Amino acid sequence: MDNHGYLKDLKNCQLCPWKCGVNRLAGESGVCRVGLPEVAYTGLTQVLKTFAVTLLGCSFRCIYCNAYRLSQYPDSGWMYRGYVQPDSLVHEVLDAFKTNFAQNMGVEKLSFTGGEPSIHTPYLEEVTAQMREQIPELEVGLATNGFCTPQTMKRLVDISSYINFEIKAFDPELHHAVTGAPVEPVLENAEFIACENPEKIRVFRTVVIPGINDSEVPKIASFLRDIDPGLPYRLVGFRPHFLLYYHPGPSKNLMQNLVEECNDLGLKNVDYSGYSPGGVLSYGSSFNTRLKNIYNILNHAGCYNHPRNCGSCPENQYCPAIVMEPWTNLPLK
């Protein structure tokens, strides 16, 4: 029987820069709103040839989240699997690896995604340790927003074979507006991995949202170039979601132009995936106009803090801007 002893860090949770200090084992919750690590669902994925474990909860509250029912759990109201004992999950993965479906696809990896897996670091460590008792050479992947303490980041690097690291914006004000959190820990962790463990980087990535953060892409590219011009950087075309349900996506030309701009800045390994047919080329608006537009969207959804900071917000245990279905958040007139 699992006694949760390996989850002792959650008694006074300090895993991310919010450092809420809550006892998640006793049902308390901080900004991420989760107690015990909870699994949304699992499954074999053909693209990465991996068994993916999708976890609930997130340290961010991004206005465009395409998985907001997971990241904003439990406030989203959706029901999922819940806490799964590590040994049970390990048996599930091992059984999945043996299926004809997995063997035909060549699945031989385990990956963690979300939500944000880093808020469940002790759980990831326990599952990974038990898996490697069975398969010592097992590759483990991680998709993260990078918002964790340096100590947590080192722990994640230790268990990971490769990391997908998303940088959502570069400017501190804009990052606060888009995610509700400061950007400095993200950039510090990105630099740490890129300098100390570059072999662990599968890709850095940014979701490109016209009129919101497309002007941030060259800044992020310059940041990565200054660390290593060969770092892989992928631009992902935004698709309307959550509070930006009615916001247009980027055109193919915009995505291609941004790739070229990154290349011109000296970052050599840049590509993109996804765009919106009929999407916009660029809003061309000023930085202040972009910020104003973001806060108008947030205000419309019920968030009135400016500057936005979910860690200090008195409503962070019940945020009115995260429980609305997107189709009820009508576009601004």
C-alpha positions as CSV (number, residue, x, y, z in Angstrom):
1,M,0.0,0.0,0.0
2,D,1.4,3.4,-1.0
3,N,1.9,5.5,2.1
4,H,2.9,8.7,0.2
5,G,6.3,8.8,2.0
6,Y,8.1,9.8,-1.2
7,L,5.8,12.8,-1.4
8,K,7.2,14.4,1.8
9,D,8.1,17.5,-0.2
10,L,4.4,18.3,-0.6
11,K,4.0,18.8,3.1
12,N,5.5,22.2,2.8
13,C,5.5,22.6,-1.0
14,Q,8.3,24.8,-2.3
15,L,8.7,23.2,-5.7
16,C,8.1,26.3,-7.8
17,P,8.9,30.0,-7.3
18,W,5.5,30.6,-5.8
19,K,6.8,28.7,-2.7
20,C,3.2,28.5,-1.3
21,G,4.4,26.3,1.6
22,V,1.0,24.5,1.8
23,N,0.6,21.0,3.0
24,R,-0.7,19.3,-0.2
25,L,-0.8,15.9,1.5
26,A,-3.4,17.4,3.9
27,G,-5.6,18.7,1.1
28,E,-4.3,22.3,1.1
29,S,-3.6,23.9,-2.2
30,G,-1.5,26.8,-3.5
31,V,-1.5,28.6,-6.8
32,C,-1.5,25.3,-8.8
33,R,-4.6,24.3,-6.9
34,V,-3.7,20.6,-6.6
35,G,-2.9,18.4,-3.7
36,L,-1.7,14.8,-4.5
37,P,-0.4,14.3,-8.0
38,E,-3.3,13.4,-10.2
39,V,-3.3,11.8,-13.6
40,A,-5.7,13.0,-16.2
41,Y,-5.1,10.2,-18.7
42,T,-2.4,8.1,-20.2
43,G,-1.8,6.8,-23.7
44,L,0.6,5.7,-26.4
45,T,1.6,8.5,-28.8
46,Q,2.9,7.7,-32.3
47,V,4.7,11.0,-33.0
48,L,7.2,10.7,-30.2
49,K,6.9,6.9,-29.9
50,T,6.2,7.2,-26.2
51,F,3.8,6.3,-23.4
52,A,2.6,9.7,-22.3
53,V,1.4,10.4,-18.7
54,T,-0.7,13.6,-18.6
55,L,-0.9,15.2,-15.2
56,L,-3.3,17.7,-13.8
57,G,-2.7,21.3,-12.5
58,C,-0.4,24.1,-13.5
59,S,1.7,26.9,-11.9
60,F,0.6,29.2,-14.7
61,R,-2.8,30.5,-15.8
62,C,-2.2,31.3,-19.4
63,I,-4.9,33.1,-21.2
64,Y,-4.6,30.9,-24.3
65,C,-4.2,27.5,-22.8
66,N,-5.2,24.7,-25.1
67,A,-5.5,22.3,-22.2
68,Y,-7.2,24.6,-19.7
69,R,-9.5,21.8,-18.5
70,L,-6.4,20.1,-17.3
71,S,-4.2,23.0,-16.2
72,Q,-7.0,24.8,-14.3
73,Y,-8.2,21.6,-12.6
74,P,-10.2,21.3,-10.3
75,D,-11.8,24.7,-11.0
76,S,-12.6,23.6,-14.6
77,G,-15.1,21.1,-13.1
78,W,-14.0,18.2,-15.3
79,M,-13.3,14.7,-13.7
80,Y,-10.2,12.7,-14.4
81,R,-8.5,9.5,-13.1
82,G,-7.0,11.1,-10.0
83,Y,-4.1,9.8,-7.9
84,V,-2.6,6.6,-9.3
85,Q,-0.1,4.8,-7.1
86,P,3.4,4.7,-8.8
87,D,3.6,0.9,-8.8
88,S,0.2,0.7,-10.5
89,L,1.2,3.3,-13.1
90,V,4.5,1.4,-13.7
91,H,2.6,-1.9,-14.3
92,E,0.3,0.0,-16.7
93,V,3.3,1.3,-18.7
94,L,5.0,-2.0,-18.8
95,D,1.8,-3.8,-20.0
96,A,1.4,-1.1,-22.7
97,F,4.9,-1.6,-23.9
98,K,4.1,-5.3,-24.5
99,T,1.1,-4.7,-26.8
100,N,1.3,-5.3,-30.5
101,F,0.2,-1.7,-31.0
102,A,3.2,-0.4,-29.1
103,Q,5.7,-2.8,-30.6
104,N,4.5,-2.0,-34.1
105,M,5.0,1.7,-33.4
106,G,8.3,1.1,-31.7
107,V,7.2,2.8,-28.5
108,E,10.0,2.5,-25.9
109,K,9.9,5.8,-24.0
110,L,8.0,7.3,-21.1
111,S,7.0,11.0,-21.1
112,F,5.3,13.4,-18.7
113,T,3.1,16.3,-19.8
114,G,0.2,18.3,-18.5
115,G,-0.8,20.7,-17.2
116,E,2.6,21.2,-15.7
117,P,4.5,18.1,-14.6
118,S,7.2,20.0,-12.5
119,I,4.6,20.6,-9.7
120,H,4.6,16.8,-9.3
121,T,8.4,16.3,-9.3
122,P,8.5,13.7,-6.4
123,Y,5.9,11.6,-8.2
124,L,7.9,11.8,-11.5
125,E,11.0,10.7,-9.6
126,E,9.3,7.7,-8.0
127,V,7.6,6.5,-11.2
128,T,10.9,6.9,-13.2
129,A,12.9,5.1,-10.5
130,Q,10.6,2.2,-10.5
131,M,10.5,2.0,-14.3
132,R,14.2,2.0,-14.6
133,E,14.4,-0.9,-12.1
134,Q,12.7,-2.8,-14.9
135,I,14.2,-1.0,-17.9
136,P,17.5,0.6,-16.9
137,E,18.0,2.2,-20.3
138,L,14.5,3.7,-20.4
139,E,14.3,7.2,-22.0
140,V,12.1,9.7,-20.1
141,G,10.8,12.9,-21.7
142,L,9.3,16.0,-20.0
143,A,7.3,18.9,-21.3
144,T,7.6,21.9,-19.1
145,N,6.9,25.7,-18.7
146,G,10.2,25.9,-16.8
147,F,8.6,27.7,-13.9
148,C,10.2,25.8,-11.0
149,T,13.0,26.5,-8.5
150,P,16.6,25.8,-9.5
151,Q,16.6,22.8,-7.1
152,T,13.5,21.4,-8.7
153,M,14.9,22.0,-12.2
154,K,18.1,20.0,-11.3
155,R,15.9,17.1,-10.1
156,L,14.0,17.1,-13.4
157,V,17.1,17.2,-15.5
158,D,18.5,14.3,-13.5
159,I,15.5,12.0,-14.4
160,S,15.0,13.3,-17.9
161,S,16.5,12.1,-21.2
162,Y,15.0,15.0,-23.1
163,I,13.0,18.1,-22.3
164,N,10.6,20.2,-24.3
165,F,10.8,23.7,-22.8
166,E,8.3,26.3,-23.6
167,I,9.1,30.1,-23.3
168,K,5.8,31.9,-23.6
169,A,7.1,35.5,-23.7
170,F,10.3,37.4,-22.9
171,D,9.3,40.8,-21.6
172,P,8.5,40.6,-17.9
173,E,5.3,42.7,-18.2
174,L,3.9,40.7,-21.1
175,H,4.8,37.4,-19.5
176,H,2.9,38.4,-16.3
177,A,-0.1,39.4,-18.4
178,V,-0.1,36.2,-20.5
179,T,0.7,33.7,-17.7
180,G,0.1,35.4,-14.4
181,A,3.7,34.6,-13.4
182,P,7.2,36.2,-13.6
183,V,9.5,35.3,-16.5
184,E,12.8,35.4,-14.7
185,P,12.7,31.9,-13.2
186,V,11.8,30.5,-16.7
187,L,14.8,32.2,-18.4
188,E,17.2,31.2,-15.6
189,N,16.2,27.6,-15.9
190,A,16.4,27.7,-19.7
191,E,19.9,29.1,-19.5
192,F,20.8,26.5,-16.9
193,I,19.8,23.6,-19.1
194,A,21.2,25.1,-22.2
195,C,24.6,25.7,-20.6
196,E,24.9,22.7,-18.2
197,N,22.9,20.0,-19.9
198,P,22.4,20.9,-23.6
199,E,22.1,17.2,-24.5
200,K,18.8,17.1,-22.6
201,I,17.1,19.7,-24.7
202,R,14.8,18.3,-27.3
203,V,13.5,21.8,-28.2
204,F,12.7,25.2,-26.9
205,R,9.3,26.4,-28.2
206,T,6.9,29.3,-28.3
207,V,3.3,29.3,-29.2
208,V,2.9,32.3,-31.6
209,I,-0.2,34.4,-31.0
210,P,-0.6,37.4,-33.4
211,G,-1.0,40.7,-31.6
212,I,-0.1,39.1,-28.2
213,N,3.4,37.6,-28.2
214,D,4.5,37.4,-31.9
215,S,6.8,40.4,-31.3
216,E,8.4,38.4,-28.4
217,V,9.8,35.8,-30.7
218,P,12.9,37.7,-31.9
219,K,13.7,38.6,-28.3
220,I,13.5,34.9,-27.3
221,A,15.6,34.0,-30.3
222,S,18.3,36.5,-29.4
223,F,18.3,35.2,-25.8
224,L,18.8,31.6,-27.0
225,R,21.4,32.7,-29.6
226,D,23.5,34.4,-26.9
227,I,23.6,31.1,-25.1
228,D,24.3,28.9,-28.1
229,P,23.3,29.7,-31.8
230,G,22.7,26.0,-32.4
231,L,19.9,25.6,-29.8
232,P,16.7,24.1,-31.4
233,Y,13.8,26.6,-31.4
234,R,10.3,25.7,-32.7
235,L,7.5,28.2,-33.3
236,V,4.0,26.7,-32.9
237,G,1.0,28.3,-34.5
238,F,-1.7,29.4,-32.0
239,R,-5.1,27.9,-32.4
240,P,-8.0,29.7,-30.7
241,H,-8.5,28.4,-27.1
242,F,-9.8,29.4,-23.7
243,L,-9.9,33.2,-23.1
244,L,-8.6,33.7,-26.7
245,Y,-11.3,31.5,-28.2
246,Y,-12.2,34.3,-30.7
247,H,-8.6,35.5,-31.3
248,P,-7.2,34.8,-34.8
249,G,-4.2,32.5,-35.4
250,P,-1.1,33.3,-37.3
251,S,-0.8,33.0,-41.1
252,K,1.7,30.8,-42.8
253,N,3.5,34.0,-44.0
254,L,3.8,35.2,-40.4
255,M,5.3,31.9,-39.2
256,Q,7.8,31.8,-42.1
257,N,8.7,35.5,-41.6
258,L,9.4,34.9,-37.9
259,V,11.6,31.9,-38.7
260,E,13.6,34.0,-41.2
261,E,13.9,36.8,-38.6
262,C,15.2,34.3,-36.0
263,N,17.7,33.0,-38.6
264,D,18.8,36.6,-39.5
265,L,19.5,37.1,-35.8
266,G,21.9,34.2,-35.8
267,L,19.8,31.4,-34.3
268,K,20.5,28.5,-36.7
269,N,18.1,25.7,-35.8
270,V,14.6,27.2,-36.1
271,D,11.5,25.7,-37.6
272,Y,7.7,26.0,-37.2
273,S,4.6,23.8,-37.1
274,G,1.1,24.9,-37.6
275,Y,-0.6,28.0,-38.9
276,S,-4.2,29.2,-39.5
277,P,-5.5,29.3,-43.1
278,G,-6.6,32.8,-43.5
279,G,-4.8,33.8,-40.3
280,V,-3.4,37.3,-39.8
281,L,0.1,38.3,-40.9
282,S,0.6,40.7,-38.0
283,Y,-1.3,43.1,-35.8
284,G,1.5,45.6,-36.0
285,S,0.4,47.2,-32.7
286,S,2.7,48.8,-30.2
287,F,3.8,47.0,-27.0
288,N,1.5,49.2,-24.8
289,T,-1.4,48.5,-27.1
290,R,-0.8,44.7,-26.8
291,L,-0.7,44.9,-23.0
292,K,-3.9,46.9,-23.0
293,N,-5.6,44.4,-25.2
294,I,-4.5,41.5,-23.0
295,Y,-5.8,43.2,-19.8
296,N,-9.1,44.1,-21.6
297,I,-9.5,40.4,-22.3
298,L,-8.6,39.5,-18.7
299,N,-11.0,42.1,-17.3
300,H,-13.8,40.8,-19.4
301,A,-13.2,37.4,-18.0
302,G,-13.2,38.6,-14.4
303,C,-9.5,39.3,-13.6
304,Y,-8.9,42.9,-12.5
305,N,-5.3,42.8,-11.1
306,H,-2.9,45.0,-13.0
307,P,-0.1,44.1,-13.1
308,R,-1.3,40.5,-13.0
309,N,0.4,38.2,-10.4
310,C,-1.4,35.0,-9.5
311,G,0.9,34.4,-6.6
312,S,-0.2,37.5,-4.7
313,C,-3.8,37.6,-5.9
314,P,-6.3,37.2,-3.1
315,E,-8.6,35.3,-5.5
316,N,-6.0,32.7,-6.6
317,Q,-8.0,29.9,-4.9
318,Y,-11.0,30.7,-7.0
319,C,-10.0,32.7,-10.1
320,P,-13.1,33.9,-12.1
321,A,-11.0,34.1,-15.2
322,I,-10.3,30.4,-15.4
323,V,-13.6,28.7,-14.9
324,M,-15.5,30.0,-18.0
325,E,-16.0,27.9,-21.0
326,P,-14.5,29.8,-23.9
327,W,-17.7,30.1,-25.9
328,T,-19.3,32.0,-23.1
329,N,-16.5,34.5,-23.1
330,L,-17.8,36.5,-26.1
331,P,-15.4,38.7,-28.0
332,L,-15.0,42.3,-27.0
333,K,-17.0,44.8,-28.9
